[in-house]
Amino acid sequence: MGFFDKMFSGLTKTRKNIEELEEVFRNYDIDSEDFYDELEEMLIMADVGGETTAQIMMDYKRILLRRYINKGKAAKDAGHARQYGHKAQA
């Protein structure tokens, strides 16, 4: 397998993981423990690592609690705001 084949394969896996992650945000209410279970599983499956996943989950819950967000789309926006340093629209 050549360099470009490996690159394409890796990008295909990344795209699939992102699509699955977006599905979690669309289909779950963040008040549900299922939301957090699915999000945590997605991070682990994406090879983020256990310690990093735990830190992301703790930070994410803290952000969501502060902003009283209760829908997946708003939760996704809050995560992007945290990542890029912008305020999420509530």
N, C-alpha and C positions, 0 to 999 in steps of 0.2 A: 504494500500500500504506500503510495507516494505522499509527499507533503500535502498537496492540494486535496487528495482524497481524505486524509486525516483531518484537515481543516474543515472540509465540507461536512464530514461525519460529526465533528464536534459542534459545528454551528447548527446542524439539524437537531442534535440532542438538546442544545440550548433553547432553540425555538420551541421544541415540544414542551420543555419544562416551563417556559414562560407562558405558553398557551394554557397549560394545566393550572398554573398559578393564577392566571386571570380568571379561569373558571371557578376557582375557590372563592375569589372575591365577588364574583357575580352570583353564586349559588348559595352562599351561607350568610346568615345573620351573625354579626360579630358578637352578639350576646350568647351565641351558642358555643358550647365547648367543642363541638365538631369543627367549627371554623378554625380554632386554634390548633386542634389535632391535625387537621388537613394542612394548615400552613406550616406547622412544624415538620410534618412528614415530607412536604415538598422541599423544604430547605435542606433536610438531611439527604433526600434523594438527589439533590443538586450538588452534593459533596461540599456543602458549606462548612461542615464540621460540627461536632457536638457542642463545644464551648461557644463557638460563634453563633450557632442556632439558638442556644439558651439566652445569650445576650440580646440577640435580635428580638426574640419573643418577649423578653422582659421590657425592653425599650419600647416595643410596639404597643404592648398592653398599657404602659404608662402614658404614651402619647394619646391613645384612644380614650383612656379614662379622663384625661385632662380636657379633652375636646368634646366629650359626651357624644361621640359618633356612634350611630347604630345601624348603619347600612354598609354593605360591602364596597360600593363605589366610593363612598366618603372615606372608608378605611384605606382604600388603595391610594386616594389622593393624599391622605395624611402621611402615608409611608413615603410617597414621592417627595412630599414637602420636607420630611425629615432628611431624606437622602440628599436633596438638592438645596436645603437651607431656605426654602420658601414657606410661607404660611399656607396651610390648606384652607380651602373654602368649605365652611361648615354649613 
